[in-house]
Amino acid sequence: MSKRGDKVTLQKLREVRLAQGKSQTFMAKKLGYKYPSGYANIEMGRTKPSLEKAKQISEILGVDVNELFFEQLLHNMSKTKEVC
């Protein structure tokens, strides 16, 4: 995925979290991180979550994992298929 696609996905992750009034500290605790930076690093793009962590995040936020993390990638893949 392009850097731009990553940025859009991370921005959506942040927007959904904030819209629900959840803090990075709350998310970190729910995900089992010792410090809030564990989750903050995901949201800022410093680390990529495992598929399992992505599923946990989507469950906490009540949003489908594909919509939250893979929407841009799936969109790009469908465009590639049309060209082939």
N, C-alpha and C positions, 0 to 999 in steps of 0.2 A: 504494500500500500504506500502511496505517496505521503510525503511529510504533510501536505495539505489535508489529505484524507484523515491522517492521524489527528491533526489539530481540530478538525471538525468534530470527530468522534469524542475527543477529550473535552471539547467545549460543551457538547451535548451532555456528557456525563456530569460535568459541573452544574450545568443549568438545571438538569433534572434533580440533582441532589439539593440545590439551593431552593428550588421551587417547593420541595417537600419540607424545607426547614431543617434539614439534617446537616450537622457539622461534619467536618473531616474527622474530628475526634470521635464522634458517634460511629462513623463508618469504620474507622480503624479498630475500635473496640469490638464491633460486631463481626469483623473479619478476623479477629484474633491477633492483631498487631499489638506489639508492646507500646509503640509510640504512634502518635498521629501522623508522623512523617511516612510511615509505612503505606498508608492510603494516599497521602498527599503526593508522594512520588509517582503513583499510578496516574493520578489526575493531571499532574504536570508533565507527564510523558517521560519521566526519568527512568521508570521501570515499566515493563509490560506485564499485565496480570496473566497468570496461567489461565487455562480454560476454566478450571475449577473456581478460581477467584472471580473470574468474569461472571460465572453463573451465580456465585454468592452475591456479588454486587447487584446483579440484575434482580435477584430475589428480594434483597433488602429494599431496593428502590421500586419494586413492583413493575418492572419494565422488561420486556422480552430481551434476552441476551443478544439476539441478532440485531434488533433495532438499536440497542445501546452501543454495541461494539463493532458490528459487522455490516451495517447498512451500506456504507460507502464502498466497502470491498465487494459486496454482492452486486451492487449497482454497476461497478466497473467491470466485473466479470460478465455480466449479462451484455454489456456493450461489446465486449471482446467476442462473445459468441456470435453476435449478429454479423460482425465483420467477416468471420471465418467462412 
